[in-house]
Structures are given as C-alpha cells and as structure tokens.
C-alpha cells in the first residue's frame, strides 16, 4: 500500500519546502519505517546546496511499519534506529572492518554509482516523479523506505528524540574517540568546538577515562554546556586567534609544557583543520572529526615530531555493533543523550530549527513527528 507522507524536500536552489509525497511499499531487503524523530545536523544545511531535489535528513528513529521479502532481523512494530552509512557486507572495506566507508553504498566516499539517485524503482515520489533521499534514507519525512542494513533494532527505553541523534552526531563524536583515536585511560584530550559533535567527543573522553579534558570554543554558552558533559577545563578562545595558536600555548602550559595526548577538531571551520596538531605533544594523536573537505595549508612544523593526524568518517562506525553499545551506555546513565536535546520542533518549524543550529543556540535540535 502506498502511504501519503509529509516531508522536507530540498528545492535545488538552496532552500526547501514541506511537501506531500508518496512512499511506496518496501521491496525485497527493504524496510518501511514510520519516522518519529529526526535530528538536525550541519550536513542537512549543507545538503541544500547539493543542486538537486531530495528528501532531507539523515538522523532518524521510529517504528517499523512493514518489511519486504527476506527481511528477518526486524518486524512490523519494532522500534529502530536508522544509520546513513549503510554497509553492503561484501565489498573490500566492509570485509576488512570499515563499514563506514562501504565501497558500494556510501555516497560520501564516492563509490556509489547511484549516489541516492531516483529511478524507476524508487520508493519515494512527488507529483509522479521519483525523489532522491539524503544519504539514501531521508529522515525528515513521516515515512521512509530504507535498505535493511540501515535499520538497527532497539529494546532500550529511550525517547525517539534522544535515539535519533545516535545515527550521526553521537556516533561520530563517540567513535572518533573510541574507535579512531582509541583514547587510553588517564590521558589528556583537547576538544576544539563544543557543538553537538564536540559534546559527544567530550563525553566519550570521559567514558574512556581521560584524566583531563580541555574544551575550547569562542562561545561561552557552549563551554558552559561542555562542563556538564565532562570537560575539566574550559578555554574561551579569541575569534582572531589564527590557528588557535594562542589557545595551544595555554594548553601546553597546563600539560607540562608539551601538549595534550589527544586533540579533536569539531569546529567544521577549514582554517582550523591543522589546529589539533598544535594542541598535542610529540607522538600525540590529532583527529579531524568535523569532515573538512576544503583545501587548507598546513605548516609541517606542526607535525614535529611523530604526531599522528587522522581524518575518520563517522567515527569508524560499525552500527550493528556500536549502536547497541551506545544504547547500553545510555541505559547505564553514562552517555547523556536526553541532555543534548536543547529543543524539539514540528516539521513545519524546520527553518527555525536550522536557524537556531546555525546561530549556535542549540546543542542539538530535533524534529519530532506526531
């Protein structure tokens, strides 16, 4: 049965409209989900300039409405999380433990020939034309049909608004610390940028046993939130501090003159792509979390000596393993998710949600569907 859904659709001109769309039944290996909440991410804002019409959103949680032939791990009525980095389990990267950069399904790494393309077999339509979906899921819609590998079941009692953000911001922040940097207990860490992703880096450092966690931001309000999530030291940076070199000197002075063990860039500001290198000691680890893709200049002196610089995608997520761990940490009270949600919005108020995010008013904003 075709469902009449409501969705936010990018207009290919830098904006979006709220539209009535058709969501078709799932085919073999697919699941139709009634989306109950969708997180708002900077990538959603960036996707407005992708240059084609598509259903927005890539952080979702909801209830299985129906399943296609061959789907056995979930059934109608199950509560689920959605994952945008969909593994095929067959390609070289999936077979070697890198599901986040699947060569077949990941549009981010450029190996997916469809790249979310709409076609005759599409499950999402508007006015008789097939619609693409952001990262092949499009969660800013009351309903979505996705590949079964994008669906992770959960039996943990958690609000949909808190659950949905696991599928990008939480996984990216937590995974960058645990899966990528493999931060060790008793170490020191610097977190540059304390928005939604940065706060999850901070609490992952806390959960991993970091002895000292330095939060760096130009926004005092965000720094105040960082304390709640586990930051031990707050450093209000100057907006004209090129490369955050002045902040780096402060951190070195607080770390026996040598710098921290780990540093995580979570600002999304291209000019700060090299900044985490300035924060760490020789043989320290710098992680570029925010996904900067622009060309930047790096002073190679910042690498001296034996420093490691890593640029991971999605915290090296293996969702079927990592999502249950995150839910378990939430259930134990170790992972703060409810506290991350600053405000919820109706779909019709999506523009306000985007404006609040861009202005730095929210740790995390979420669209909630009735």
N, C-alpha and C positions, 0 to 999 in steps of 0.2 A: 504494500500500500504506500502510495506517495504521501508524504507529510508536508503540509504548508508550514514553513518555518519563517522566523524573522531573524535577520542577520545584518551586521555592519559590513557593507561592501565598498571597497576602495574604488574610487571613480577614475583612476588612472591620471588624475590631474592634481594630485597632492592632497585630496580630501576624501570624504566618504559620505555615504548616505545609509540610512536604515531602510532596508528593503524587505519585501515579502519574497521568499524564494521557495523552490520545491526541493525536497530531499527525498531521493528515491530509496527503495529497499536495498539492503546490503546484498552484494553478490558473494560468491564463494570466497572465504577467507576474509570477509569484512564484517564490521560491527556497526550498528546504528546506535548512537548514544544521544539521550536527552541531556544536553549540557545544562548544568545547574549553576556553574560559576566559571568565569574566565578572568585570569589575571591580565593586567595592563602592563606592558613592557616597552622599553625604548625601541625595541625592534618593531613593535606594532606601528609606532610613529614613523620609523624609517621605511616601513613597507608601503607607506602611502606614496612614496616616490619610485616604486618599482616599475611603474609605467604600464600596468595592465589592471583590469578589473579582477578582484578576488575577494573572497570572504576573509576578513581579518581575524587575528587571534591565534595563539599557539600555546596558551597555558589553560588547560581545561580539566574539569572534573564533573562527573554526572552519573547517570543511571543507564544501564544497557536497556535499550528499547526493543531491539531484535538482533539476531545474528544470522549470518549467511551460512551456507553449507560448509562443513569442515571445521567450523569454529567450536572448540571444546573447552577452552580454559575459562570462558565466561558464558553466562546465560542471561536471558531477559530478567530484569530486576536487580542485577548485581550492581553494586557501587564500584566505580572505576576512576582511575586517573588516566589522563592522556599524555602521551610522550611524542614530541615532534621529531626527534632523531630516531627514525624508525629503522631497526635493523632487518636485514634480509636473512641473516644467519648462514649465508652461503658464500659471500664474497671473501676475498683475502683479508680485508680489515676485520670483518666480523669473526672470521675463523681464528684470528690472532688476538682477539680480545679488545678490539677497537670498534665496538658497535656504534659509537657516536660519530664515526666518520665512514659509515657504510658506503661502499662504492656504488651500490645500486639505488638506494633510496634517499640518500642525503642530498638535498638541493644545495646545502651550504658548501659542501666540498666540490660541487660542480660535476659530479659523476652521473647525476640522474638526468637522462635524456629528456624526460617529460618535464622536470622541474615544476611539478604541480600542475602541468598543463591540463586544460579542459579538453575533452574529446567526446566522441560519440557514446562511449561507455561511462561517462561521468555520472556521478550520483547527485550532483548539485546543479540546479538550473535556475535561471531567471529569465522570464519572458521568452521561453523557448530556446534560450542559448545556454550552453554549458558554462559553468563558472569554475575558475581555479580557486584553490583554497590555500591560505597561508601555511607553508610547510606541510602541505597535504592533509591538514586537519581542519583549519578554520574554526576556532572555538568561540568566536564572537557571533554565535548563532545558537538558536534554541535547540537545533539538532545538527548532528554531523555524522557522516559515514566515514569510517577510517579503516585502515588495514588492521587485522587482528593483532599484529605486533606492536601497534601503537596503544594498545589497551592493557593497563595493569590493574588487576582487581585488588580491592582492599576490604578488609573486615574491621579496620580500626575505626572507632567512633571519632569522627573529626568533621567539623563544618566544611561544606563544599568550598566556601570562600578561602579557607585555610589550605585545603587539599590541593586546589587547582594550581597554586603557585609553586608546588613541588616540581612541576613539569618544565620549569625553565630556571627562574631566578634562584630558587633554593638549591636545586641540583647543581647549577653552575657554580655557585659560591662554595657549597659544601664539597663538591667533587674536586674543585681546584685545590683545596687544602688536603683532603684525604686521599684522593686517587692520583692527583698530579704531583703535588709537592711532597706528599707523604710526610707531613709535618710530624716531628717527634716530640714526645712529652718533655717539658722542661725548657723548650726552646723559646726564642723571641720572634715576633712577627709584626710586620707593618702592613696596615691596610689603607691604601690610598683611595679615598672615595667611600662614603658611608651611606649610599643609597641602598636600594633593595638587595642587590647582589653583594655589596660590601658588607652589609649587616650579616648576611649568611656566611661570608668568609670569616667574619669575626666570631660568630658562634661556633663555626666548625673548628677554629683555632682553640676556642675554649673547651669544646668537647674533646679535642685531641690532646689536651693537657698543656697547652702553651703557658709558660710562666709569665710572659709579659706580652701584651697585645697593644700596639700603638695604632690609634685611629687618627687619620689625617684628613681634614676636609676644610673647605672655605666657608662652610655653612655651620654655624654654631648649633642650630637646632638639630641638624643631623648628628653632630658629635654627641649631643646630649642623649640621643637615641642609642648611639653606639655603646655608651656606658651600660645601658640596660641589657645589651646582648653579649657583653663580656669584655669590652675594651678596658684595659687597665690604665692607659694613658691617653689623654686627648690632646691633639696638637692642631690648633687653628692656623691654617696656612694662609699666607698672604696671596692675594689674587695676582700680584705682579712678581711672584717668586718663580722665575723661569726654571723649568725642570724640577721644581720643588727642591732645589739645592740647599736653600736655607733650612727647610724642614729636615732635610737629610743630615745637616750638621747637628741639629738639635738631637736627632735620634742617635747619631754616632756618640755624642757626648753622654747620652743616657745608657749606652751599650758598651761601656769600657773603651770608648774611642774607636771601635772597629766596625760598628754597624750591626744590624739585626741578622738573625739566621735566615729568615724568610721575608719576602715582601710581595704584596699582591696589588696589582693595579686594577682598580674597579671604577675608574672615572669615565671611561669612554672618550676622553679628550686625546686626540692624536699627539698633541705636543707633549703629553705626559707618558708616551709609550716607553721611553727609556728611564723614566723616574724610578721604577722599582729597583733598577740596578744601582742607583745612587744610595739606596737605603740599606743594602746588605753588605756584610763583611766579605772579605776574600773567601772564596769557596762557598759563599751563600747561594741561595736559590731565589730568583726573581720570576714571578708568574704574571703574565699579561692576561688578565681574566676577561676584560670587557670586550674583546673581539675587535680591536682597532685594525683596520684594513688599509688605511691610507699610507702613502709613502712618508717616512719620517727619517730624520737624520739622527744618528747615534754616535756620540763620542766614544770611540773604542777604549779610551782610558777607563770608562765606567765598568768594563769587563775585568779589570785587573784586581785581583788575579784569581783564576779558576772559578769564576762565577758561572752559574748556570741560568739561562733565560729560557723559559718555556711559554709557548703560546697554545694552550689547550682549547678544545671546543667542548662546551657543555660539561666541563669537569670530568671528561673521560667517562661519561655515564654508560653504565650497563643497566638500563632501567629495571629489568626483571629482578636484578639483584639489589640495586641501590635504593629503589623506591621503597621496598619493604623495610630496609634498614632505617630510612628516614622516618617512616611511619612509626617504627618501633621506638626510635629516639623521641618522637613527639609524644607517644603514649607514656613514655617514662618521665616526661617533663623536661628532658634535656634539650630538645630542639624547640625553640619558640617560633610557632607559626601564627597562632591567633594574634600575638602581639605585633606581628609585622603588618597586619591589615589596618591601615590608618582610616580608610573609608571605603564603603561599598556604594555602587551606583547601579541604576537601571540602565539598560541598553540605550535608551533614548538620551541618557546623560553622558554618553561616551566622550563627547568633545570636552566636557568639563573634567572628566577623568584624565584625559590626555593633557589638558592644560595644567591640572594640579601636578601631574607627574613631571612635566617639563619645568615647572616652577620650583620643584623640589619640596612641595608641601607634603608629600606622602612618602612613607617608607614603601608602602605597596597599596595600590588601588585595585579593586576587583569589581567586575560587573557581575551582578547576581540576577539570575533568571527566576521568575516565579514558577 
